[in-house]
Amino acid sequence: MKRRLGWMLIVLLFVSAGAAVGQEAEEAAAPETFAAPVVIVSVGQSAGAQQARVLAIRAGLDYVFEQRPEFSILEGSQTLILVMGASSKGLGAAGVDIDGEIAWAIDMVARARELEMKVIAMHIEGGARRGSTSDQIIHAIAPLADYIVVKGATPGVEWVESEEADANADGLFSTIAAENEIGITYIAKTLDGVEVLMDLFEIEPTE
Amino acid sequence: MARRQTRLPVVFLLMLASLAVLGVADEPLSHDIRPGYGVTDVRWLSDYFQPLRDTAGDTPVYILEGEQSGGVFLLLGGTHANEIAGIMAATLVVERGVVMRGTVIVIPHANNSAAKQNSGTYNANTPQWFELTTARGEVRRFHYGDRRTQPEDQQPDPDTFVHFPSGIEFAGDEARNLNRNHPGKPDGTLTQQISYALFQLAESENVDIVVDMHESSLTSSLAYTLVCHPRALVVGAFAILDLELGGISLKQEESRQEYYGLSHREFGDRTDALAFLIESPNPGQEGGEQAPDVINDPRAPLSTRVHLQLTTVQAILSNHGLLEGSGDSIALSFPFDLEELVGADLGAYLR
């Protein structure tokens, strides 16, 4: 009986050790990494791109920023970050030509691919920046990216921030990421994007 | 003849009475604002544009000058006099604010004519007055005003209001909306003259930052928004991320070219200042509310709305200082932690 128990313990140890190794392997499968220099642009002309610029500054990223640049800005850069979000119409804005904006962004991504650049799609203004126009942009642009960063709830994890801060309440970003096999990071606060950028671009924190 | 003699004094008295009434109507409205130790000078808006004197559009301008030199900040409340969080935030700065560096110029009632009476623009059940009780138990009364200049001070409304100088057309009653009249016009309507005076002030005082404090309905997409002139977007983005860390989630909107007449567009375009507009949610602007409680509604108590306005102002000022350098920085403080305001009895923080 004692010998049997001993074997069971050994087996259990092996199983749990194997599981631990497997978990480590999963954790070790770090998210895709990206290289600088980076070009940050807006798709939808919301102020989210300015906030992404602040995240880049705080992360110490080598970047250039322009709301809606010429494609030539891409030359010499390694990564394109597209910040998605349509400017609110609540302010009485005439609004942007959304079809033109999306077409421009798709062409921008195509040019980036020609230059062998990687592409990150960010949506960092939360649920307040969802809505039909923003969603058109998300549906068109997010699937083209190599990686998605979204301010919203991780599926299956309780969201503790305010409801309007959750851009993934309906699972749109999770679905796009799953269907297109794109890596995704969920953040609870916009400022968490600093750490995400540091991880993605392997930036060491400075003193 | 004898009959005419008896009538003359009566007519004369009636004329005098009418003049007296007219005189009162032309005087700027007074408010219960009690300047604190931080106020170093009190002026009138008409000091920057003399024709405004003795009109309903004149309004007090409070100056809080710090001991150390720095930038100049213009804080506007009461552009829309029914948006009371901005008025009370400005009042709190005048009564309790202290400036260590730079200069803060506060106008709690930017459109003082609008403050005279509430016509219930969004909700007919909103009050004419609201009351706050100080820590000593004194009840203080404040006007709950209107969105626009009073019709008696500027009439008639045109069929279509044509903004000067853009030529953009608005509905006729927007001729009395200060936040459609910037940058104003010296020989224009009262509302245009108020705006013109504000721009004269901004220019002559070399204002670096303008913040215009507004409110929207609870359900409006504008609630919890910081509108930034394009030149102010980076400072605004830094401010918004700081606020988020403190648990305040604001949307950031860029002031677009087509926002003619609005403060965040015109101050940014026509002066050197970085221009911002803050929107907090006011239950009194919710059309369907039968008995809107503009002070204690748990969804948006006045003290919490004032906290939102002032915390946003502080985030703008601190990040402006960080980005522009200490030479232009502005340091405003209060003898209490602004966080205390959340859900508190606002009157307890007034003088």
Interface residues (C-beta under 8 A of the other chain):
Chain A: Q45 S46 A47 G48 Q50 Q51 R53 V54 L55 S87 S88 K89 G90 L91 G92 A93 A94 E125 G126 A128 R129 E161 S162 E164 A165 K189 T190 L191
Chain B: S220 S221 L222 Y224 T225 V227 C228 L233 V234 G236 A237 F238 I240 L241 E244 L245 S249 K251 Q252 E253 E254 R256 E258 Y259
